[in-house]
C-alpha cells in the first residue's frame, strides 16, 4: 500500500478508536445514572467501531468495553452473558492493572448474582493489583463493591474500612457521585448497627446528591430508607416508599434492584399485618431472582414467604379456636405448622451455607416457633434454639427480639411461666433502650410494632394466670411506651427553619386559592414535597443530638414525660394507681382486647377487677359510625329530615357502645368520676356522650402510668390546681366566631394574654404558650391522617403544626382546643397515639380538652364560656367539661391526660 493510503488507514483507525473511547465514556455516564440499557447500547456501539479488524493497539480498549458491557448485561438480568464477556476481556488484558479490573468486575457480577463466596476472592485478588493504578477512582470503585459484599454478609467492621477508604479516594479525585455511593453504604452500616437516625441522615444526604447528579439512582436510596423505616416499625411508610422504587426499577429494566425492592416490599407488607399480600410479593421476587440465577436472594425471598405463611397459619388457627373449631381443624393446623417448621429448618441450612448467618438464625427461630405452635416435643425444638444463637454487634434488633419471643414461647409450652415472662421482659427492655436512641417522635411510636408480639405474649400469660396485678403490669407494658421517654427538642436547623417557613406560606396560599375556587397544582406538589422533607429530617434526628441543643429539662418541675433520672417515668404499680384513684374517689377503666373480645380492668376503692365486656369489632364499628354521624350533624345545611335520621343513628351507636362496654361496668361505676384507658380506635370516642357517663367528669389517657405521672406533675407545679388569672387566649384566622369567643372568655379573667388578628402568628403564639398555665386556642383545626405531625391549627400567618410543639421549652399545663378534629389520633401498634392532642401530651402538657370531630361554629362560644366559668370556680378540667355539657346536646369534646 502507498504511504498515503497507509496514513489514511492509520487516521481512520485512530478516529475509530477515539469514537469507541467516547462511546465508552458515554456508557459509563449512563450506567452511573442508573440507565444500564442505554449504557449497554453505548458499549456495543464502541465495540462495533473496532470491528471487524481491530486497529493496532486497541486490545486494551476492547477489553475495557467488554468489561463494562459485562456489567451492564448483568444488571439487565443476563449474568451468564456478562461472565462470558469477562472471559473474552481477560484474554485481551495485556497488563496487570487491566487484568485486575477484569477480575474485580467478575467479583461484582458474582456478588450481584448472590454468589458471595465466589465473589470475595476476586475482590481480594484485584485490590492489591490496583494499588498503583493511574486512575485512583478504579480502586475506589472496587473498594466500594467489596464493602458492599461485606455488608451483605454482616461483616460491618470490614465494610466500614473499605467504604471509608473508597469515600476518601473519591473525594480527593473530585468524584462526588462515587463518594455519595460510599456514604450510602456507610449509612447501611449504621442501620445494621441499629443507629437508625444516622442511617436516615446518610440516605437523605445521598438522595440530594443523586437527584442533582444521577436521578436514576434515587430508587436505590429509597430501598434502604424503606429498610430503615421498617426497622423502626413504620411498615406502611416503608411499603409506600418501595412501591415508587419498584416502578422506577421496572422502567429502568434493573431486574436485580427491582427484585430486591419487591422483597423489601414483601417484608413491609408482612410487618403491616398483610400476610397474604406479603407472600404473593415474596413469590414474585423469588421468581425474578431465580430468573437471574441468584440463589442467595431467592433463598431470602423464600424466608420471607415462610414468615408470611407462619402468620397466616397461626391467625387461622386462632380464628378456629375462637369459633370452636373441630379436632380435625386443629389436626390440620398442626400438620401445616409441622411442614412449615421442617421446610424452614432446611432453608436455614441453605442460608448458612450461602454465608448468611443472621438470616439462617432467623429461619431456625421461625422453624422453632412453627414446631412450638404445632405442639412438638422439646427435644425436636431445643436444637433449633441452640443453633439460632447468632452473635455480633451487627445482629439485627428484630432477630434479638424474635429470639426472646421464641425462647419465651418454648418456656411457656414447657410450663415454665417465670422463665417465659423473664424472656419477654428482657426483650422489651432491649427495645426500650433502642427507642431512647431515636430523636423523632414518629420513629419512637413506630418501634412499638417491633415489640407487639412480646407484649401480646406477656398479656396472654397474665390473662391465663388471672392475676390482676400481672394483667395490669402487662397491659401497661403493651401501650403508649413512647410516653415513657423524655421529650426531645429538635436541634436548631437553618435548613428546617427555611423549609417550615416556605411550608407555612404555601399552606396559606393553598387555603386562599381553595376559598376562591381555584387550584394551584404546582404549589400543592411543592407543599407535599416540603411535608415529606420535613418528616424525613425529623427521622434523621437522634436523641443525643437533640438533647445536646435543647434547653435544660431540669428547669421544668417534674414534667409529665420527664421525671427523675431523665429516662421517663418508671413503671408504676397497681397499688400506686389505686391509691391515687381512691384519693379522688375515681374509678379507672383500662380496656383490653383479647382476640375479638373486650375486657376491662376496673380499679376502684383500692381493688382491681377483671370484667368481661362485649365484642371488640362491634364496639369499634359503633365508634366509627358515631364519629361519622357527629361529623354529619355538624354540617350547616343539613335538611331537617336528614338531621332526624342522623340523630337517630347517633342514639343507636351510643346504645351499641353502652351495650358492648359500659353496661357490665355499672355496678363499679356508680356516680364517680371515670378515667378511661382505651385501646385501638376506641381512643377517640367522645365518652361523655354515653348516657351512663353524661354529667360526670370523664378523663381519657393513653395509659394509667401517664395519668398518674400527669397528676403528680400537676401537684408539683407552682400554683397547683388554682385557677389561672392570666390564660393565653388566641384566635385564628377565618373562623367566624373565634375573636368573639376569645373576647368573651377574656372578660372572665383579670389579666388574660390575648392574641387576635395579625398578632396571632405562629411564633407569637408559641412564645406565649411556652411555660403558660392555661391556653385556649380558637381556630380551624385539621388532622393529617398518615402525616400526623402536620396536624395543625390555622393562625394569622399559616399553620401551627404538631411538629412545632416539640420546640417548646416548657409545655403549657392545660390546653383547650376550640377547633375541629384535633382530638383525633392515628393509633399505631402498641396503642401509640399520634396527632395534635397527643403531641401536646408527649411534649409534657398535663391536660388537653379537644374534639375529634367537626364543631358547629356557633356552638363553640357559649360552650367554651361555660367551660371557663367552671374552671374559674375551681373545677378540674374534666369536671369543668362535665359542667359545661348540656344534657340535651352532643358536645363531642374529650378531656385527655390528667383530667
C-alpha positions in Angstrom: 0.0 0.0 0.0 1.3 3.5 -0.8 2.4 5.7 2.1 -0.6 8.0 1.6 -3.0 5.1 1.8 -1.3 3.8 4.9 -1.6 7.2 6.5 -5.3 7.3 5.7 -5.9 3.9 7.2 -4.0 4.9 10.3 -6.0 8.1 10.6 -9.2 6.2 10.2 -8.2 3.7 12.8 -7.3 6.5 15.2 -10.7 8.1 14.6 -12.5 4.8 15.2 -10.5 4.3 18.4 -11.3 7.8 19.6 -15.0 7.3 18.8 -15.0 4.0 20.6 -13.4 5.6 23.6 -16.1 8.3 23.5 -18.8 5.6 23.5 -17.2 4.0 26.5 -17.2 7.3 28.4 -20.9 7.9 27.5 -21.8 4.3 28.5 -20.1 4.8 31.9 -22.1 8.0 32.4 -25.3 6.3 31.6 -24.5 3.4 33.9 -23.6 5.8 36.8 -27.0 7.5 36.2 -28.8 4.2 36.7 -29.6 3.5 33.0 -28.0 0.1 32.2 -29.9 -0.4 28.9 -28.6 2.9 27.5 -25.1 2.0 28.8 -25.1 -1.4 27.1 -26.0 0.3 23.7 -23.1 2.7 24.0 -20.6 -0.2 24.8 -21.9 -2.3 21.9 -21.6 0.7 19.6 -18.0 1.2 20.7 -17.2 -2.5 20.0 -18.7 -2.3 16.6 -16.4 0.7 15.8 -13.4 -1.6 16.5 -14.7 -4.4 14.3 -14.2 -6.4 12.1 -10.5 -5.6 12.0 -9.4 -4.0 15.4 -6.9 -1.2 15.0 -3.4 -2.0 16.2 -3.0 -1.4 19.9 -6.8 -1.5 20.5 -6.9 -4.7 22.6 -6.9 -2.8 25.9 -9.8 -0.6 24.7 -11.7 -3.6 23.5 -11.1 -5.3 26.9 -12.5 -2.2 28.7 -15.6 -2.1 26.5 -16.2 -5.8 27.1 -15.7 -5.4 30.8 -18.2 -2.6 31.0 -20.7 -4.3 28.8 -20.5 -7.4 31.0 -21.6 -5.3 34.0 -24.5 -3.7 32.0 -25.7 -7.1 30.7 -25.6 -8.5 34.3 -27.7 -5.5 35.6 -30.2 -6.3 32.8 -30.5 -9.8 34.2 -28.1 -11.6 31.8 -25.4 -12.6 34.3 -24.1 -15.6 32.4 -23.7 -13.5 29.3 -21.8 -11.0 31.4 -19.4 -13.6 32.7 -18.8 -14.8 29.1 -17.9 -11.3 28.1 -15.4 -11.1 31.0 -13.7 -14.3 29.8 -13.1 -12.6 26.4 -11.9 -9.4 28.1 -9.4 -11.3 30.3 -7.9 -12.9 27.2 -7.2 -9.5 25.8 -5.9 -7.9 29.0 -2.2 -7.4 28.5 -1.2 -5.6 31.7 -1.6 -6.3 35.4 -3.9 -3.4 36.0 -6.1 -4.3 33.1 -6.4 -7.9 34.4 -7.2 -6.6 37.9 -10.1 -4.6 36.5 -11.5 -7.7 34.8 -11.1 -9.8 37.9 -12.8 -7.1 40.1 -15.6 -6.9 37.6 -16.1 -10.7 37.8 -16.3 -10.3 41.5 -19.0 -7.6 41.1 -21.1 -9.8 38.8 -20.8 -12.8 41.1 -21.8 -10.6 44.1 -24.8 -9.2 42.4 -25.8 -12.7 41.4 -25.7 -13.7 45.1 -22.5 -15.8 44.8 -20.8 -14.2 47.8 -18.3 -16.9 48.5 -17.1 -16.9 44.9 -17.1 -13.1 44.6 -14.9 -12.2 47.6 -11.6 -13.9 46.3 -12.0 -11.8 43.1 -12.1 -8.6 45.0 -9.3 -9.7 47.3 -7.1 -10.5 44.3 -7.8 -7.3 42.4 -7.4 -4.7 45.2 -3.6 -5.1 45.8 -3.0 -5.2 42.0 -4.8 -1.8 41.7 -2.7 0.0 44.3 -0.6 1.8 41.7 -3.3 2.2 39.0 -3.0 5.6 37.5 -6.8 6.2 37.8 -7.4 6.1 41.6 -11.1 6.0 41.0 -10.8 2.4 39.8 -9.5 1.4 43.2 -12.3 3.4 44.9 -15.0 1.6 42.9 -13.6 -1.9 43.7 -13.3 -0.9 47.4 -16.9 0.3 47.3 -18.0 -3.1 45.8 -16.1 -5.2 48.3 -17.5 -3.0 51.1 -21.0 -3.8 49.8 -20.2 -7.5 49.8 -19.1 -7.3 53.4 -22.3 -5.7 54.3 -24.3 -8.5 52.7 -22.5 -11.0 54.9 -22.8 -8.7 58.1 -19.0 -8.1 58.3 -19.6 -4.5 59.3 -16.1 -3.6 60.5 -14.6 -4.8 57.3 -17.2 -3.0 55.3 -16.6 0.3 57.1 -12.9 0.2 56.4 -13.4 -0.4 52.7 -16.1 2.2 52.4 -14.3 4.9 54.3 -11.2 4.4 52.1 -13.4 4.5 49.0 -15.0 7.7 50.0 -11.7 9.3 50.8 -10.2 8.4 47.4 -13.4 9.6 45.6 -13.3 13.0 47.4 -9.7 13.6 46.6 -10.4 12.8 43.0 -13.4 15.1 42.9 -16.0 12.4 42.2 -18.9 13.4 44.4 -21.2 10.7 43.0 -18.9 7.9 43.9 -18.3 9.5 47.3 -22.1 9.6 47.7 -22.3 5.8 47.0 -19.8 5.2 49.7 -21.7 7.4 52.2 -24.9 5.4 51.2 -23.3 2.1 52.2 -21.8 3.7 55.3 -25.3 4.6 56.2 -26.3 1.0 55.8 -23.5 0.1 58.2 -25.3 2.4 60.7 -28.6 0.7 60.0 -27.1 -2.8 60.7 -25.8 -1.5 64.0 -29.2 -0.1 65.0 -28.4 3.6 64.6 -31.5 4.5 62.5 -31.2 8.3 62.8 -27.6 8.2 61.4 -28.6 5.9 58.6 -31.5 8.1 57.6 -29.3 11.1 57.7 -26.8 9.5 55.4 -29.6 8.3 53.0 -31.1 11.9 52.9 -27.7 13.4 52.0 -27.1 10.8 49.3 -30.6 11.3 47.8 -30.0 15.0 47.5 -26.7 14.3 45.5 -28.5 11.7 43.3 -31.4 14.0 42.5 -28.8 16.6 41.3 -26.3 14.4 39.5 -27.9 10.9 38.8 -31.7 10.8 39.3 -31.8 7.2 38.1 -30.0 6.2 41.4 -32.7 7.7 43.7 -34.7 4.4 43.9 -31.7 2.6 45.2 -31.6 5.1 48.1 -35.4 4.6 48.6 -35.0 0.9 49.2 -32.5 1.4 52.0 -34.5 4.2 53.5 -37.6 1.9 53.5 -35.5 -0.8 55.2 -34.6 1.8 57.9 -38.2 2.7 58.4 -39.2 -0.9 58.6 -36.5 -1.4 61.2 -38.2 1.4 63.1 -41.6 -0.2 62.8 -43.0 2.2 60.2 -44.2 -0.6 57.9 -46.8 1.4 56.0 -44.3 4.2 55.3 -41.8 1.7 54.1 -44.3 0.0 51.8 -45.2 3.3 50.2 -41.5 4.1 49.6 -40.9 0.8 48.0 -43.8 1.0 45.5 -42.2 4.0 44.0 -38.8 2.2 43.8 -40.3 -0.9 42.2 -42.0 1.2 39.4 -38.7 3.1 38.7 -36.6 -0.1 38.5 -39.2 -1.7 36.2 -38.9 1.3 33.9 -35.1 1.2 34.0 -35.1 -2.6 33.4 -32.9 -3.2 36.5 -34.0 -6.7 37.3 -31.9 -7.3 40.4 -32.8 -4.0 42.0 -36.4 -4.5 41.2 -36.4 -7.9 42.8 -34.7 -6.6 45.9 -37.3 -3.8 46.2 -40.1 -6.4 45.8 -38.5 -8.5 48.6 -38.3 -5.5 50.9 -41.9 -4.7 50.0 -42.9 -8.2 51.0 -41.2 -7.7 54.3 -43.0 -4.4 54.8 -46.4 -5.9 54.0 -45.8 -8.8 56.5 -44.9 -6.2 59.2 -48.1 -4.3 58.3 -50.2 -7.4 59.1 -50.9 -8.4 55.5 -49.5 -11.9 55.2 -51.3 -12.9 52.0 -50.1 -9.9 50.1 -46.6 -10.4 51.6 -46.4 -14.0 50.4 -47.5 -13.0 46.9 -44.9 -10.3 46.7 -42.2 -12.6 48.0 -43.1 -15.2 45.4 -42.8 -12.5 42.7 -39.4 -11.5 44.0 -38.2 -15.1 44.2 -39.2 -15.7 40.5 -37.2 -12.7 39.5 -34.1 -13.8 41.5 -34.2 -17.3 40.1 -34.5 -15.9 36.5 -31.2 -14.2 37.2 -29.7 -17.3 38.7 -29.4 -15.6 42.1 -29.9 -18.5 44.5 -28.9 -16.4 47.6 -31.5 -13.7 47.2 -34.1 -16.3 46.1 -33.5 -18.1 49.5 -34.1 -14.8 51.3 -37.3 -14.4 49.4 -38.3 -17.9 50.4 -37.6 -17.0 54.1 -40.0 -14.0 53.8 -42.6 -16.3 52.3 -42.2 -18.7 55.2 -42.7 -15.9 57.7 -45.9 -14.8 56.0 -47.1 -18.4 55.9 -46.5 -18.7 59.7 -48.5 -15.5 60.4 -51.4 -16.8 58.2 -51.4 -20.2 59.7 -51.4 -19.0 63.3 -54.1 -16.4 62.6 -56.3 -19.1 61.0 -55.7 -21.4 64.0 -56.7 -18.6 66.5 -59.8 -17.9 64.5 -60.7 -21.6 64.5 -60.3 -21.7 68.3 -62.5 -18.6 68.8 -65.2 -20.2 66.6 -65.0 -23.6 68.4 -63.3 -25.4 65.6 -63.3 -29.2 65.4 -60.5 -31.5 66.4 -59.9 -32.2 62.7 -59.3 -28.5 62.1 -56.8 -28.4 64.9 -55.1 -31.6 63.5 -54.8 -30.0 60.0 -53.4 -26.8 61.6 -50.7 -28.7 63.5 -49.8 -30.7 60.4 -49.4 -27.5 58.3 -47.2 -25.9 61.0 -45.1 -29.0 61.3 -44.5 -29.0 57.5 -43.6 -25.3 57.7 -41.1 -26.0 60.5 -39.4 -28.8 58.6 -39.2 -26.7 55.4 -37.8 -23.7 57.2 -35.3 -25.7 59.1 -33.9 -27.0 55.7 -33.9 -23.4 54.5 -31.8 -22.3 57.5 -29.1 -24.8 56.4 -29.1 -23.4 52.9 -28.8 -19.8 54.2 -25.9 -20.8 56.5 -24.1 -22.4 53.5 -24.7 -19.3 51.5 -22.8 -17.2 54.1 -25.8 -15.5 55.7 -25.6 -16.4 59.4 -28.2 -14.0 60.7 -30.8 -15.0 58.2 -30.0 -18.6 59.0 -30.6 -17.9 62.7 -33.9 -16.2 61.9 -35.0 -19.2 59.8 -34.2 -21.5 62.7 -36.2 -19.4 65.1 -39.1 -19.4 62.7 -38.9 -23.2 62.4 -38.8 -23.5 66.2 -41.9 -21.3 66.6 -43.8 -23.3 64.0 -43.0 -26.6 65.9 -43.8 -25.0 69.2 -47.2 -24.0 67.9 -47.6 -27.5 66.4 -47.0 -28.8 70.0 -44.0 -30.8 69.0 -41.6 -32.2 71.7 -38.9 -30.2 73.3 -36.1 -32.5 72.0 -37.1 -31.5 68.5 -37.2 -27.8 69.2 -34.1 -27.3 71.5 -31.5 -28.0 68.8 -33.1 -25.2 66.6 -32.9 -22.8 69.5 -29.3 -23.7 70.2 -28.2 -23.3 66.6 -30.0 -19.9 66.4 -27.7 -18.3 68.9 -26.1 -15.8 66.5 -23.8 -13.2 67.9 -22.2 -10.0 66.9 -22.7 -6.2 67.1 -24.4 -6.3 63.7 -27.1 -8.8 64.9 -30.4 -7.0 63.9 -32.7 -5.9 66.7 -35.5 -7.8 65.1 -33.6 -11.0 65.4 -32.7 -10.3 69.0 -36.4 -9.7 69.8 -37.5 -12.8 67.9 -35.0 -14.9 69.9 -36.5 -13.6 73.2 -40.0 -14.3 71.9 -39.2 -17.8 70.7 -37.5 -18.8 74.0 -40.5 -17.4 75.9 -42.9 -19.4 73.8 -40.8 -22.5 74.3 -40.6 -22.0 78.1 -44.4 -21.4 78.3 -45.0 -24.6 76.3 -42.9 -26.4 78.9 -45.0 -24.9 81.7 -42.2 -22.6 82.9 -44.1 -19.4 83.2 -41.5 -17.5 85.1 -38.8 -18.1 82.5 -41.2 -17.1 79.8 -42.0 -13.8 81.4 -38.3 -13.1 82.1 -37.5 -13.6 78.4 -40.3 -11.2 77.4 -39.2 -8.6 79.9 -35.6 -8.8 78.6 -36.8 -8.3 75.1 -38.9 -5.3 75.9 -36.0 -3.8 77.9 -33.8 -4.2 74.8 -36.5 -2.5 72.7 -36.8 0.4 75.3 -33.0 1.0 75.0 -33.3 1.2 71.3 -36.3 3.5 71.4 -34.4 6.0 73.5 -31.7 6.4 70.8 -34.4 7.9 68.5 -35.0 11.7 68.5 -38.1 11.5 66.3 -41.5 11.0 67.9 -42.6 9.5 64.6 -39.9 6.8 65.0 -40.3 6.4 68.7 -44.0 5.5 68.3 -43.3 3.3 65.4 -40.9 1.0 67.3 -43.9 -0.4 69.3 -44.7 -2.6 66.3 -41.4 -4.4 66.9 -42.4 -5.4 70.4 -46.1 -6.1 69.5 -45.7 -9.9 69.8 -43.7 -9.7 73.0 -46.3 -7.7 74.8 -49.2 -9.8 73.4 -47.5 -12.9 74.7 -46.9 -11.4 78.1 -50.6 -10.3 78.3 -51.8 -13.7 77.3 -49.7 -15.4 80.0 -51.1 -12.8 82.6 -54.7 -13.4 81.5 -54.2 -17.2 81.6 -53.0 -16.9 85.2 -55.8 -14.4 86.1 -53.7 -12.2 88.4 -55.0 -8.6 88.2 -51.5 -7.3 89.2 -49.9 -9.1 86.4 -52.6 -8.2 83.9 -52.2 -4.5 84.9 -48.4 -4.7 84.5 -48.5 -6.3 81.1 -51.4 -4.1 79.8 -49.3 -1.1 80.7 -46.2 -2.6 79.0 -48.3 -3.1 75.9 -49.4 0.5 75.4 -48.1 4.1 74.8 -44.5 3.3 75.6 -43.2 6.4 73.8 -44.6 8.5 76.6 -42.0 7.0 78.9 -39.2 8.7 77.1 -38.0 12.2 78.0 -39.3 14.5 75.2 -36.6 15.9 72.9 -36.4 19.3 71.2 -35.2 19.0 67.7 -31.8 20.7 67.2 -31.8 24.2 65.7 -31.5 23.7 62.0 -31.5 26.6 59.5 -32.5 24.3 56.6 -35.5 23.0 58.5 -36.4 26.6 59.6 -36.5 27.7 55.9 -38.5 24.7 54.9 -41.1 25.3 57.6 -41.4 29.0 56.6 -42.0 28.0 53.0 -44.4 25.3 54.0 -46.5 27.8 56.0 -46.5 30.2 53.2 -47.7 27.6 50.7 -50.3 26.3 53.2 -51.8 29.8 53.4 -51.6 30.2 49.6 -53.4 26.9 49.0 -56.2 27.7 51.5 -56.7 31.1 49.9 -56.8 29.5 46.5 -59.4 26.9 47.7 -61.6 29.7 49.1 -61.6 31.3 45.7 -62.4 28.1 44.0 -59.0 27.8 42.3 -56.4 25.1 42.3 -52.6 25.6 42.2 -51.1 22.2 41.3 -47.5 23.4 41.3 -47.9 24.8 44.8 -49.6 21.7 46.0 -46.8 19.5 44.7 -44.2 21.7 46.4 -46.3 21.7 49.6 -46.3 17.8 49.6 -42.6 17.7 48.9 -41.8 20.0 51.8 -44.0 17.9 54.1 -42.1 14.9 53.1 -38.7 16.7 53.5 -39.6 17.9 57.0 -40.7 14.5 58.1 -37.6 12.9 56.8 -35.4 15.4 58.5 -37.1 14.7 61.8 -36.5 11.0 61.3 -32.7 11.7 61.0 -32.6 13.4 64.4 -31.0 11.3 67.1 -32.0 11.6 70.7 -28.4 12.6 71.7 -28.2 15.3 69.0 -31.5 16.8 70.1 -30.5 16.6 73.7 -27.3 18.5 73.1 -29.1 21.5 71.8 -32.3 21.7 73.8 -32.7 23.9 76.9 -32.4 22.1 80.2 -35.4 20.0 81.0 -34.4 20.3 84.7 -36.0 23.8 84.6 -39.3 22.0 84.4 -40.6 20.9 87.8 -41.1 17.1 87.3 -42.7 17.2 83.8 -45.2 14.6 82.9 -42.8 12.9 80.5 -39.6 13.9 82.1 -39.4 13.0 85.7 -36.5 11.6 87.7 -33.2 10.4 86.1 -34.2 11.7 82.6 -35.4 8.5 81.2 -39.2 9.0 81.5 -41.5 7.7 84.3 -40.6 4.4 85.7 -43.1 1.6 85.8 -45.9 2.3 88.3 -47.6 -0.3 90.4 -51.3 -1.1 90.6 -51.2 -0.1 94.2 -49.9 3.4 93.4 -52.6 3.9 90.8 -55.3 2.6 93.1 -54.2 4.9 95.9 -54.4 8.0 93.6 -57.8 6.9 92.4 -59.1 6.4 96.0 -57.9 9.9 96.9 -60.0 11.4 94.1 -62.9 9.0 94.5 -62.4 7.9 90.9 -62.6 4.7 89.0 -60.2 3.6 86.3 -61.4 1.5 83.3 -58.5 0.0 81.3 -59.8 -1.6 78.2 -58.1 -4.6 76.8 -58.5 -6.6 73.6 -58.3 -10.4 73.9 -59.0 -11.8 70.5 -62.3 -10.5 69.4 -63.5 -9.8 72.9 -63.1 -6.7 75.1 -62.1 -6.9 78.7 -61.9 -4.2 81.3 -59.5 -4.0 84.2 -61.5 -1.8 86.6 -59.7 -0.2 89.5 -61.6 1.5 92.4 -61.7 1.6 96.2 -58.2 0.1 96.3 -59.2 -3.0 94.4 -58.9 -4.2 90.8 -61.4 -6.4 89.0 -61.2 -8.0 85.5 -64.6 -7.6 83.9 -65.6 -9.4 80.6 -67.2 -6.9 78.2 -68.7 -7.3 74.7 -67.5 -7.8 71.1 -64.4 -5.7 70.1 -65.3 -5.4 66.5 -68.9 -4.3 67.1 -67.7 -1.7 69.6 -65.1 -0.3 67.1 -67.7 -0.3 64.3 -70.1 1.7 66.5 -67.4 4.1 67.4 -66.6 4.8 63.7 -70.2 5.2 62.9 -70.7 7.6 65.8 -67.9 9.8 64.7 -69.2 9.9 61.2 -72.7 10.8 62.4 -71.4 13.6 64.6 -69.4 15.0 61.6 -72.6 14.9 59.5 -74.6 16.5 62.3 -72.2 19.5 62.4 -72.9 20.4 58.8 -74.6 23.8 58.4 -77.1 23.0 55.8 -78.4 19.5 56.7 -82.1 19.1 55.8 -84.4 18.7 58.8 -85.4 15.1 57.8 -81.8 14.1 57.4 -81.0 15.6 60.8 -83.6 13.4 62.3 -82.1 10.3 60.6 -78.6 11.3 61.8 -79.8 11.9 65.4 -81.4 8.5 65.4 -78.2 6.9 64.2 -76.2 8.7 66.9 -78.6 7.3 69.6 -78.2 3.8 68.1 -74.4 4.0 68.1 -74.3 5.3 71.7 -76.6 2.4 72.7 -74.3 -0.1 71.0 -71.2 1.3 72.8 -73.1 1.2 76.0 -74.1 -2.5 75.5 -70.6 -3.6 74.5 -68.6 -1.6 77.1 -70.5 0.2 79.8 -73.4 -2.0 80.9 -71.2 -4.7 82.5 -69.4 -2.0 84.4 -72.4 -0.2 86.0 -72.0 -1.8 89.5 -68.4 -0.5 89.7 -69.0 3.0 88.1 -71.8 4.2 90.4 -71.7 8.1 90.2 -68.0 8.6 90.4 -65.6 10.4 88.1 -64.1 8.0 85.5 -60.6 7.6 84.0 -60.7 5.6 80.7 -57.6 4.0 79.2 -58.8 3.0 75.8 -57.5 0.6 73.2 -57.2 0.9 69.4 -59.7 3.1 67.6 -61.8 3.5 70.8 -59.2 6.2 71.8 -61.2 8.9 70.1 -64.7 8.0 71.3 -66.4 11.1 72.9 -67.1 9.1 76.1 -69.1 11.8 77.9 -71.9 11.4 75.3 -72.7 7.9 76.6 -75.8 8.0 78.7 -74.2 6.4 81.8 -71.3 8.9 81.6 -73.1 12.2 80.9 -72.7 14.8 83.6 -69.8 13.2 85.3 -66.1 14.0 84.9 -64.5 11.7 82.4 -60.8 11.6 81.6 -59.2 9.7 78.7 -55.5 8.8 78.9 -53.3 6.5 76.8 -52.0 4.7 79.9 -52.6 4.6 83.6 -48.9 5.3 84.0 -49.2 8.6 82.1 -52.3 9.5 84.0 -50.6 9.1 87.3 -47.4 10.9 86.2 -49.5 13.8 84.9 -51.4 14.0 88.2 -48.2 14.1 90.3 -46.6 16.6 88.0 -49.6 18.9 88.3 -49.4 18.9 92.1 -45.7 19.6 92.0 -46.0 22.7 89.8 -46.3 26.2 91.3 -49.9 27.2 91.6 -51.2 23.7 91.9 -54.8 23.4 90.8 -55.7 27.0 91.4 -57.4 28.9 88.6 -55.0 30.8 86.3 -55.6 34.5 86.3 -53.6 35.1 83.1 -54.5 32.5 80.5 -53.2 32.7 76.9 -56.2 33.2 74.5 -55.5 33.1 70.8 -58.0 33.4 67.9 -57.1 32.0 64.5 -58.0 33.4 61.1 -61.1 32.6 59.0 -63.1 31.2 62.0 -66.1 33.4 62.1 -66.7 33.3 65.9 -63.1 32.9 67.1 -62.5 36.5 68.1 -65.9 36.9 69.7 -65.3 33.6 71.6 -61.9 34.8 72.8 -63.2 38.3 73.8 -66.0 36.7 75.9 -63.5 34.4 77.7 -61.0 37.3 78.2 -63.8 39.2 80.1 -63.9 36.4 82.7 -60.2 36.8 83.7 -58.3 39.6 85.4 -55.1 39.6 83.3 -55.6 37.5 80.1 -52.9 37.4 77.3 -54.9 37.8 74.1 -53.7 37.2 70.6 -56.1 38.1 67.8 -56.0 39.2 64.2 -52.5 39.8 62.8 -51.0 39.4 66.2 -52.0 35.7 66.4 -49.0 34.5 64.4 -47.3 31.1 64.8 -44.2 32.4 66.5 -46.1 34.8 68.8 -48.4 32.0 69.8 -45.6 29.6 70.5 -43.8 32.2 72.6 -46.9 32.9 74.6 -47.9 29.3 75.3 -44.3 28.3 76.3 -44.5 27.9 80.1 -48.1 29.0 80.3 -50.6 27.5 82.8 -53.8 27.7 80.7 -54.0 28.1 77.0 -57.2 28.4 74.8 -56.8 28.2 71.0 -59.9 29.0 68.9 -59.1 28.3 65.3 -59.8 26.0 62.4 -58.1 22.6 63.0 -57.0 19.8 60.7 -55.9 16.3 61.4 -53.5 14.9 58.8 -54.1 11.2 58.7 -50.8 9.4 57.8 -48.8 12.6 58.4 -50.0 13.3 61.9 -47.1 15.6 62.9 -48.6 18.0 60.4 -51.9 18.2 62.2 -52.4 21.9 62.7 -54.4 24.9 63.6 -54.7 27.9 61.3 -53.3 31.1 62.6 -52.7 34.5 61.0 -49.6 33.7 59.1 -50.2 30.0 58.5 -50.4 26.7 60.4 -49.1 25.9 63.8 -48.3 22.2 63.5 -47.9 19.3 65.9 -44.3 19.3 64.7 -43.9 22.9 66.2 -44.9 21.7 69.6 -41.6 19.8 70.0 -39.8 23.2 70.1 -41.5 24.2 73.4 -39.0 24.5 76.3 -41.8 24.2 78.9 -45.1 23.0 77.6 -48.3 24.6 78.9 -50.0 22.8 81.7 -53.6 22.9 80.3 -54.6 23.4 76.7 -58.2 23.9 75.4 -58.5 23.4 71.7 -61.7 25.0 70.4 -61.1 23.6 66.9 -62.3 20.8 64.8 -60.6 17.4 64.5 -57.6 18.0 66.8 -58.7 15.3 69.3 -58.2 12.7 66.6 -55.2 10.4 66.5 -53.7 7.8 64.4 -53.3 4.8 66.6 -50.3 2.7 65.9 -49.4 -0.8 67.2 -49.0 -0.8 70.9 -51.7 1.9 71.3 -49.2 4.6 70.4 -51.1 7.8 69.7 -50.1 10.4 67.1 -51.9 13.7 66.5 -52.1 17.3 67.7 -53.5 16.4 71.1 -51.1 13.5 71.5 -48.2 15.8 70.5 -49.1 18.1 73.4 -49.2 15.2 75.8 -45.9 13.9 74.5 -44.3 17.3 75.0 -45.4 17.3 78.6 -48.8 19.1 78.7 -50.8 17.7 81.6 -54.4 18.1 80.3 -55.8 18.8 76.8 -59.5 19.3 76.0 -60.3 18.8 72.3 -62.7 17.3 69.9 -62.2 14.6 67.3 -64.9 15.8 65.0 -66.1 19.0 63.5 -67.8 21.5 65.7 -70.6 23.9 64.5 -69.1 27.4 64.7 -72.0 28.9 66.5 -72.0 26.2 69.3 -68.4 26.8 70.4 -68.5 30.3 72.1 -71.3 29.7 74.6 -69.9 26.2 75.4 -66.4 27.5 75.9 -67.5 30.4 78.1 -69.4 27.9 80.3 -66.3 25.7 80.5 -64.0 28.6 81.6 -66.6 29.7 84.2 -66.4 26.3 85.7 -62.6 26.4 85.7 -62.6 29.7 87.4 -64.9 28.3 90.1 -62.3 25.7 90.9 -63.4 22.7 88.9 -60.9 20.4 87.4 -60.7 20.4 83.6 -62.7 17.1 83.4 -65.2 18.5 86.0 -65.5 21.8 84.0 -66.2 19.9 80.8 -68.9 17.9 82.5 -70.5 21.0 84.0 -70.4 22.8 80.6 -72.0 20.0 78.7 -75.8 20.5 78.4 -77.8 17.3 78.9 -79.7 17.7 75.7 -76.7 18.4 73.4 -74.0 16.2 71.8 -70.8 18.2 72.6 -68.0 15.9 71.3 -65.2 17.3 73.5 -63.0 15.0 75.4 -60.6 15.7 78.4 -57.3 13.9 77.8 -54.4 13.5 80.2 -54.6 14.2 83.9 -58.2 15.5 84.0 
